[in-house]
Amino acid sequence: MTATNDTGGSTPAEPELGYEEAREQLNAVVRQLESGGLTLKDSLALWERGERLARVCEEWLEGARAKLAVALAEKEPEGSGTADTEAPF
């Protein structure tokens, strides 16, 4: 997987991480940033890593939401009309 950077080029993205692993790494990044004592360069690098990890988590959550929506739609009786009006989350 590759990600586009601000200059339009591609950079290697995080290795394919599971949701839990990405969340744990993101928590570790936040703890490091909150502890302080880092140089500006190190802080920015950690922030950027945190942003990438947050995107990985969001992608997992979006995938789970989509699967849940499909499962609920399949379970929904035809013509009830609630699939479009009531969100499960």
Residue pairs with C-beta under 8 A, 6 or more apart in sequence:
1 13
1 14
1 16
2 10
2 11
2 12
2 13
3 10
3 11
3 12
3 13
3 52
4 10
4 11
5 11
13 52
14 22
14 52
14 53
14 56
17 25
17 53
17 56
18 60
19 56
19 57
19 60
19 61
22 53
22 56
22 57
22 60
23 53
23 57
25 53
26 50
26 53
26 54
26 57
29 46
29 49
29 50
29 53
30 50
32 38
32 46
33 43
33 46
33 47
33 50
38 46
65 89
68 88
68 89
69 88
72 83
72 88
73 83
76 82
76 83
